[in-house]
Amino acid sequence: MGCGSCGSGSSGKPNGCKSNGGCSSGGCNRMNVHDWLANLPFADPNSSCKIVEVSFNQGSRKEYYRNASLQYFAKGELVTVEGVSGFDVGEVSLSGELVRMQLKKRNLPEDSADIKKILRRSTPTDLEKWQESKGREKEALIRSRAVARQLGLQMKLAEVEIQADGKKATFFYTADDRVDFRELIKIFAGEFRVKVEMRQIGPRQEAGKVGGIGSCGRELCCSTWLTDFKSVNTTAARYQNLSINQAKLSGQCGRLKCCLNYELDTYLDALQHFPNDADVLEVSRGRAFLVKKDIFKNLMWYTLPDSTKQYPLTLKRVQEIKAMNRNGERPDDLQAVEVVSNKPRDVEPEFVDVVGQISLRSLEKTSRRQREKERGNSGRGPGQDRGQGQGRGQGQNQGRGQGQQPAQGRGQGQGREQAEGGQGNNQRPPRQQQQQQRPPQQQRPPQQPGQQPPAGGQSNNQRRNKPPRGPRPPKPEGNA
């Protein structure tokens, strides 16, 4: 959740934002607190609070330690504190007068003997052992879940926290009923070689340790600032006129959202001006039942049994009807008020006569082309197709002839293209072309067997047995 450059140097001083651990986004620590009394001068510096708040595992757990050496510890600085039969490494999250306010909130006296001491600033040796212990937490969590599943225990292990010196491990778990984990502790102690402590937490604390994004688009309150969890029930949703939808009212922990209590006091104060015994009103049409209360407009909405329409009534009118009912009278009408909304209404479009404004030229053009196409197909006869086929065959035979002139070849090719174009273009009617009369070609007499072919000509056998041509010589460079 913090920036990628956040971290601690060899001396334990935080890097990254260079603000001594006070990240402006609050992402370096899940329970980050801004010390707004840090730069204020005090009349008596000796009376300042000697207790320092230290957070572990990125704000997942916070404890208070006594600063016996009276050293100045910056926010975000790593310190070595007393642990269970050893030492632990944590991050300074708060110091000064705000710590005294937190102690008063938790009913913890400042001179309590249970508060442990800060030993020193973390040395490179302490940090190396701390990093080694942190690297074992993920593997220990996976293994502990497998062991609990093998023993058939109805519990869910949420997090494992190992002390910096590796002598103690705390297992946080959630369970609906009481769990007998005596056998589980023996297996953990023999496999991990640490002192085991099992600590049960609720589903809300588990969601705070895991973290996430709520339906509002922000980080979960339990993972950023909320520490004390109050009970939430559906009555809070009813006071705020919310639909009782379990899927929408539940958070990631599976319980009702804590934010349902945020505005509950405001709604309760506003509802004091509403009559309490006005759920049912007696009118001449029957009984009117209360549907909802609008604290913003001071209206109460009722519905009648013979109609699905909702009638908004003012508080004064409701009190008048209740007074009439107590006297045995029933009013003829509810006298509902008209609710005026500030939202602009959508103007309905008026009827406009558009006859004659639409152009149909594209449809007329398409219909004209279709008629011309049908007319051309009907006017073309079978004789024209045969004539085109004969003309194409004569052109091919003449192209194979001997002594053909280039002009004749071009003319025959153009005739073939015109014949093919006439067949391919079906949209336009065929044009009547005047066929020019060409002189008949002189036919050669049949060749006798053993007779030599005329000069300048070759027989078919000689033409077929002609050896293949060799490669052409390369063209000379430059202009020929």
BELJO-V190054 format. One record per residue. N is the residue number from 1. RES is the residue in one small letter. PSI is psi in whole degrees, -180 to 180 (999 if undefined). D_FIRST is the distance of its C-alpha to the first C-alpha in Angstrom with 1 decimal. Layout:
n = [N | N]
res = [RES | RES]
psi = [PSI | PSI]
d_first = [D_FIRST | D_FIRST]
//
This chain:
n = [1 | 2 | 3 | 4 | 5 | 6 | 7 | 8 | 9 | 10 | 11 | 12 | 13 | 14 | 15 | 16 | 17 | 18 | 19 | 20 | 21 | 22 | 23 | 24 | 25 | 26 | 27 | 28 | 29 | 30 | 31 | 32 | 33 | 34 | 35 | 36 | 37 | 38 | 39 | 40 | 41 | 42 | 43 | 44 | 45 | 46 | 47 | 48 | 49 | 50 | 51 | 52 | 53 | 54 | 55 | 56 | 57 | 58 | 59 | 60 | 61 | 62 | 63 | 64 | 65 | 66 | 67 | 68 | 69 | 70 | 71 | 72 | 73 | 74 | 75 | 76 | 77 | 78 | 79 | 80 | 81 | 82 | 83 | 84 | 85 | 86 | 87 | 88 | 89 | 90 | 91 | 92 | 93 | 94 | 95 | 96 | 97 | 98 | 99 | 100 | 101 | 102 | 103 | 104 | 105 | 106 | 107 | 108 | 109 | 110 | 111 | 112 | 113 | 114 | 115 | 116 | 117 | 118 | 119 | 120 | 121 | 122 | 123 | 124 | 125 | 126 | 127 | 128 | 129 | 130 | 131 | 132 | 133 | 134 | 135 | 136 | 137 | 138 | 139 | 140 | 141 | 142 | 143 | 144 | 145 | 146 | 147 | 148 | 149 | 150 | 151 | 152 | 153 | 154 | 155 | 156 | 157 | 158 | 159 | 160 | 161 | 162 | 163 | 164 | 165 | 166 | 167 | 168 | 169 | 170 | 171 | 172 | 173 | 174 | 175 | 176 | 177 | 178 | 179 | 180 | 181 | 182 | 183 | 184 | 185 | 186 | 187 | 188 | 189 | 190 | 191 | 192 | 193 | 194 | 195 | 196 | 197 | 198 | 199 | 200 | 201 | 202 | 203 | 204 | 205 | 206 | 207 | 208 | 209 | 210 | 211 | 212 | 213 | 214 | 215 | 216 | 217 | 218 | 219 | 220 | 221 | 222 | 223 | 224 | 225 | 226 | 227 | 228 | 229 | 230 | 231 | 232 | 233 | 234 | 235 | 236 | 237 | 238 | 239 | 240 | 241 | 242 | 243 | 244 | 245 | 246 | 247 | 248 | 249 | 250 | 251 | 252 | 253 | 254 | 255 | 256 | 257 | 258 | 259 | 260 | 261 | 262 | 263 | 264 | 265 | 266 | 267 | 268 | 269 | 270 | 271 | 272 | 273 | 274 | 275 | 276 | 277 | 278 | 279 | 280 | 281 | 282 | 283 | 284 | 285 | 286 | 287 | 288 | 289 | 290 | 291 | 292 | 293 | 294 | 295 | 296 | 297 | 298 | 299 | 300 | 301 | 302 | 303 | 304 | 305 | 306 | 307 | 308 | 309 | 310 | 311 | 312 | 313 | 314 | 315 | 316 | 317 | 318 | 319 | 320 | 321 | 322 | 323 | 324 | 325 | 326 | 327 | 328 | 329 | 330 | 331 | 332 | 333 | 334 | 335 | 336 | 337 | 338 | 339 | 340 | 341 | 342 | 343 | 344 | 345 | 346 | 347 | 348 | 349 | 350 | 351 | 352 | 353 | 354 | 355 | 356 | 357 | 358 | 359 | 360 | 361 | 362 | 363 | 364 | 365 | 366 | 367 | 368 | 369 | 370 | 371 | 372 | 373 | 374 | 375 | 376 | 377 | 378 | 379 | 380 | 381 | 382 | 383 | 384 | 385 | 386 | 387 | 388 | 389 | 390 | 391 | 392 | 393 | 394 | 395 | 396 | 397 | 398 | 399 | 400 | 401 | 402 | 403 | 404 | 405 | 406 | 407 | 408 | 409 | 410 | 411 | 412 | 413 | 414 | 415 | 416 | 417 | 418 | 419 | 420 | 421 | 422 | 423 | 424 | 425 | 426 | 427 | 428 | 429 | 430 | 431 | 432 | 433 | 434 | 435 | 436 | 437 | 438 | 439 | 440 | 441 | 442 | 443 | 444 | 445 | 446 | 447 | 448 | 449 | 450 | 451 | 452 | 453 | 454 | 455 | 456 | 457 | 458 | 459 | 460 | 461 | 462 | 463 | 464 | 465 | 466 | 467 | 468 | 469 | 470 | 471 | 472 | 473 | 474 | 475 | 476 | 477 | 478 | 479 | 480]
res = [m | g | c | g | s | c | g | s | g | s | s | g | k | p | n | g | c | k | s | n | g | g | c | s | s | g | g | c | n | r | m | n | v | h | d | w | l | a | n | l | p | f | a | d | p | n | s | s | c | k | i | v | e | v | s | f | n | q | g | s | r | k | e | y | y | r | n | a | s | l | q | y | f | a | k | g | e | l | v | t | v | e | g | v | s | g | f | d | v | g | e | v | s | l | s | g | e | l | v | r | m | q | l | k | k | r | n | l | p | e | d | s | a | d | i | k | k | i | l | r | r | s | t | p | t | d | l | e | k | w | q | e | s | k | g | r | e | k | e | a | l | i | r | s | r | a | v | a | r | q | l | g | l | q | m | k | l | a | e | v | e | i | q | a | d | g | k | k | a | t | f | f | y | t | a | d | d | r | v | d | f | r | e | l | i | k | i | f | a | g | e | f | r | v | k | v | e | m | r | q | i | g | p | r | q | e | a | g | k | v | g | g | i | g | s | c | g | r | e | l | c | c | s | t | w | l | t | d | f | k | s | v | n | t | t | a | a | r | y | q | n | l | s | i | n | q | a | k | l | s | g | q | c | g | r | l | k | c | c | l | n | y | e | l | d | t | y | l | d | a | l | q | h | f | p | n | d | a | d | v | l | e | v | s | r | g | r | a | f | l | v | k | k | d | i | f | k | n | l | m | w | y | t | l | p | d | s | t | k | q | y | p | l | t | l | k | r | v | q | e | i | k | a | m | n | r | n | g | e | r | p | d | d | l | q | a | v | e | v | v | s | n | k | p | r | d | v | e | p | e | f | v | d | v | v | g | q | i | s | l | r | s | l | e | k | t | s | r | r | q | r | e | k | e | r | g | n | s | g | r | g | p | g | q | d | r | g | q | g | q | g | r | g | q | g | q | n | q | g | r | g | q | g | q | q | p | a | q | g | r | g | q | g | q | g | r | e | q | a | e | g | g | q | g | n | n | q | r | p | p | r | q | q | q | q | q | q | r | p | p | q | q | q | r | p | p | q | q | p | g | q | q | p | p | a | g | g | q | s | n | n | q | r | r | n | k | p | p | r | g | p | r | p | p | k | p | e | g | n | a]
psi = [-21 | 173 | 161 | -24 | -4 | 142 | -175 | 140 | -172 | -27 | 1 | -3 | 134 | 145 | -163 | -105 | -11 | 26 | 28 | 41 | -13 | 75 | 134 | -28 | -12 | 14 | -11 | -20 | 134 | -33 | 49 | 137 | 134 | 124 | 93 | 0 | 13 | -40 | 8 | 133 | 150 | 144 | -37 | 95 | -26 | -20 | 8 | 162 | 134 | 9 | 140 | 137 | 127 | 132 | 148 | 146 | 52 | 47 | 4 | -31 | 140 | 137 | 165 | 134 | 151 | 133 | 83 | -31 | -5 | 33 | 158 | 122 | 122 | 156 | 130 | -3 | 141 | 131 | 155 | 124 | 170 | 140 | -166 | 106 | 35 | -145 | 164 | 159 | 128 | 178 | 132 | 120 | -24 | 145 | 161 | -153 | -26 | -28 | -38 | -36 | -37 | -38 | -39 | -34 | -34 | 6 | 43 | 115 | 149 | -29 | 26 | 143 | -13 | -13 | 124 | 177 | 158 | 124 | -53 | 175 | 146 | 130 | 166 | -33 | -42 | -41 | -34 | -43 | -36 | -43 | -36 | -40 | -38 | -31 | -18 | -11 | -43 | -44 | -38 | -36 | -42 | -43 | -39 | -36 | -38 | -40 | -42 | -34 | -37 | -36 | -8 | 32 | 135 | 74 | 159 | 118 | 122 | -38 | 150 | 128 | 118 | 136 | 156 | -38 | -2 | 21 | -11 | 144 | 133 | 125 | 118 | 129 | 160 | 143 | 146 | -37 | 178 | 137 | 132 | 98 | 32 | -42 | -33 | -39 | -38 | -41 | -41 | -44 | -37 | -28 | -40 | -11 | 46 | 166 | 126 | 134 | 124 | 126 | 121 | 137 | 165 | 173 | -28 | -41 | -34 | -43 | -33 | -34 | -37 | -43 | 172 | -174 | 130 | 178 | -18 | -10 | -1 | 171 | 156 | 140 | -36 | -17 | 0 | -46 | -21 | 124 | -36 | 126 | 122 | 156 | 140 | 133 | 175 | -13 | -36 | -36 | -36 | -39 | -30 | 13 | 42 | 144 | 139 | 81 | 112 | -33 | -36 | -28 | -9 | 146 | -167 | -18 | -8 | -2 | 172 | 146 | 139 | -25 | -6 | -21 | -8 | -44 | 11 | -40 | -36 | -42 | -39 | -38 | -38 | -30 | -5 | -26 | -7 | 144 | 141 | -36 | 44 | 34 | -30 | 133 | 140 | 121 | 174 | -28 | -11 | -154 | 134 | 126 | 142 | 134 | -51 | 166 | 131 | 105 | -17 | -33 | 1 | 53 | 152 | 128 | 131 | 159 | 147 | 154 | -28 | 11 | 150 | 1 | 145 | 135 | 118 | 131 | 146 | 163 | -36 | -42 | -37 | -42 | -36 | -44 | -39 | -38 | -38 | -37 | -36 | -29 | 4 | 16 | 152 | 123 | 154 | -32 | 153 | -25 | 60 | 147 | 159 | 123 | 119 | 125 | 141 | -8 | 129 | 137 | 150 | 126 | 125 | 137 | 140 | 164 | 131 | 132 | 113 | 20 | 130 | -7 | -8 | 130 | 135 | 24 | -37 | -37 | -37 | -39 | -40 | -41 | -36 | -41 | -36 | -39 | -41 | -37 | -44 | -38 | -39 | -37 | -36 | -32 | -18 | 123 | 175 | -26 | -35 | -39 | -39 | -37 | -40 | -39 | -41 | -40 | -39 | -38 | -42 | -37 | -37 | -42 | -39 | -33 | -26 | -8 | 172 | 148 | 31 | 138 | 150 | -35 | -40 | -38 | -42 | -38 | -42 | -38 | -39 | -37 | -39 | -42 | -38 | -37 | -45 | -41 | -36 | -34 | -38 | -33 | 96 | -13 | -37 | 148 | 148 | 134 | 141 | 113 | 139 | 116 | 123 | 138 | 119 | 146 | 143 | 145 | 137 | 131 | 140 | 148 | 153 | 141 | 134 | 151 | 135 | -5 | 139 | 144 | 157 | 162 | 141 | 2 | 162 | 149 | 170 | -37 | -41 | -36 | -35 | -37 | 12 | 132 | 152 | 151 | 148 | 178 | 144 | 145 | 147 | 147 | 142 | 145 | 151 | -177 | 129 | 999]
d_first = [0.0 | 3.8 | 6.7 | 8.8 | 11.5 | 10.1 | 12.4 | 15.7 | 19.1 | 22.3 | 23.2 | 20.1 | 19.3 | 15.7 | 15.5 | 13.5 | 13.9 | 17.1 | 16.8 | 17.2 | 13.8 | 13.8 | 11.0 | 12.3 | 9.3 | 8.7 | 4.9 | 6.6 | 8.2 | 8.2 | 11.8 | 11.8 | 15.4 | 17.2 | 20.5 | 22.9 | 25.8 | 24.9 | 27.3 | 30.1 | 33.3 | 34.9 | 38.7 | 38.7 | 35.9 | 37.4 | 36.5 | 32.8 | 30.6 | 30.6 | 27.8 | 24.2 | 21.1 | 19.2 | 16.0 | 15.5 | 13.0 | 9.9 | 11.8 | 13.2 | 16.6 | 18.3 | 21.8 | 24.3 | 26.3 | 29.3 | 29.5 | 33.0 | 33.2 | 32.3 | 30.0 | 27.4 | 23.9 | 21.2 | 18.0 | 15.4 | 18.4 | 18.9 | 22.1 | 24.3 | 25.6 | 28.2 | 27.5 | 29.8 | 32.5 | 30.3 | 27.2 | 23.5 | 20.7 | 18.2 | 16.3 | 18.2 | 16.4 | 19.6 | 23.2 | 26.3 | 27.8 | 24.7 | 24.8 | 28.4 | 27.4 | 24.9 | 27.7 | 30.1 | 27.8 | 27.7 | 31.4 | 31.0 | 33.7 | 32.8 | 35.7 | 34.9 | 35.8 | 32.9 | 30.4 | 29.9 | 29.8 | 27.6 | 29.4 | 28.1 | 25.4 | 23.9 | 26.0 | 25.3 | 27.1 | 24.9 | 21.7 | 23.3 | 24.2 | 20.9 | 19.2 | 22.0 | 21.6 | 17.9 | 18.9 | 21.4 | 19.2 | 18.3 | 22.0 | 23.2 | 21.3 | 22.9 | 26.3 | 26.3 | 25.7 | 28.6 | 30.9 | 30.3 | 31.2 | 34.3 | 35.5 | 35.0 | 33.1 | 31.6 | 28.2 | 24.6 | 22.6 | 19.0 | 17.8 | 19.6 | 19.2 | 21.6 | 22.9 | 22.6 | 26.3 | 26.2 | 28.9 | 27.2 | 24.8 | 23.6 | 23.3 | 21.7 | 23.5 | 24.5 | 28.1 | 30.4 | 33.5 | 34.4 | 33.8 | 36.2 | 34.0 | 36.6 | 37.1 | 33.4 | 33.0 | 35.9 | 34.4 | 31.1 | 32.9 | 35.2 | 32.6 | 29.7 | 32.1 | 30.2 | 30.8 | 29.3 | 28.1 | 27.5 | 25.6 | 25.7 | 23.0 | 23.2 | 21.5 | 19.6 | 18.2 | 17.3 | 15.3 | 13.4 | 12.7 | 11.8 | 9.7 | 10.0 | 11.5 | 14.9 | 18.1 | 17.7 | 14.8 | 12.4 | 10.0 | 12.4 | 14.4 | 14.7 | 11.1 | 10.9 | 14.5 | 17.1 | 18.9 | 22.4 | 23.0 | 26.3 | 28.4 | 28.3 | 31.3 | 32.7 | 35.0 | 32.1 | 31.8 | 35.6 | 35.9 | 33.5 | 35.5 | 32.7 | 33.8 | 33.5 | 31.4 | 29.5 | 27.1 | 26.1 | 26.1 | 24.0 | 20.3 | 18.2 | 19.8 | 23.2 | 24.4 | 25.2 | 22.5 | 22.2 | 22.3 | 25.9 | 26.9 | 25.4 | 28.5 | 31.0 | 32.7 | 33.3 | 34.9 | 37.0 | 38.4 | 39.3 | 41.0 | 43.4 | 45.6 | 46.0 | 49.0 | 48.1 | 51.2 | 51.0 | 49.6 | 53.0 | 55.6 | 59.2 | 60.6 | 63.7 | 61.7 | 60.2 | 57.1 | 54.0 | 50.8 | 47.7 | 44.7 | 42.1 | 41.8 | 40.4 | 39.5 | 38.8 | 42.3 | 44.1 | 45.4 | 46.2 | 46.5 | 49.3 | 50.6 | 54.2 | 55.3 | 57.3 | 54.6 | 50.9 | 50.5 | 48.5 | 50.3 | 48.5 | 50.5 | 50.2 | 50.1 | 53.6 | 55.0 | 53.4 | 55.1 | 58.4 | 58.4 | 57.6 | 60.5 | 62.8 | 61.8 | 62.6 | 66.1 | 66.5 | 66.1 | 64.0 | 63.1 | 63.9 | 60.6 | 57.1 | 57.2 | 53.6 | 52.1 | 50.8 | 47.1 | 46.6 | 43.3 | 42.1 | 40.6 | 43.0 | 44.9 | 45.2 | 48.8 | 50.6 | 52.4 | 56.2 | 58.7 | 59.7 | 62.7 | 61.7 | 64.9 | 66.1 | 62.9 | 61.6 | 63.1 | 64.3 | 65.4 | 62.9 | 64.3 | 67.8 | 67.2 | 65.8 | 68.8 | 71.2 | 69.8 | 70.1 | 73.7 | 74.6 | 73.0 | 75.0 | 78.1 | 77.7 | 77.2 | 80.3 | 82.5 | 81.8 | 84.4 | 84.7 | 87.3 | 84.8 | 82.4 | 85.3 | 86.4 | 83.0 | 82.9 | 86.4 | 85.5 | 82.5 | 84.5 | 87.3 | 84.7 | 83.4 | 86.9 | 87.9 | 84.8 | 86.0 | 89.4 | 90.9 | 91.6 | 89.2 | 88.6 | 85.1 | 85.9 | 86.8 | 83.5 | 81.5 | 83.6 | 83.2 | 79.4 | 79.2 | 81.3 | 78.9 | 75.9 | 77.7 | 78.5 | 75.0 | 73.6 | 76.0 | 74.7 | 71.0 | 71.1 | 71.8 | 70.8 | 73.7 | 77.3 | 79.2 | 81.3 | 84.9 | 85.5 | 89.0 | 89.5 | 91.6 | 94.6 | 94.3 | 97.4 | 97.5 | 96.7 | 99.6 | 99.4 | 100.4 | 103.1 | 102.1 | 102.1 | 104.7 | 103.8 | 104.3 | 104.4 | 102.3 | 99.7 | 100.5 | 99.5 | 96.0 | 94.9 | 93.6 | 93.9 | 91.2 | 91.5 | 91.3 | 88.3 | 86.5 | 87.5 | 86.4 | 84.2 | 80.6 | 80.1 | 78.4 | 75.4 | 76.1 | 76.4 | 73.6 | 74.2 | 75.1 | 72.5 | 73.2 | 75.3 | 77.9]
//
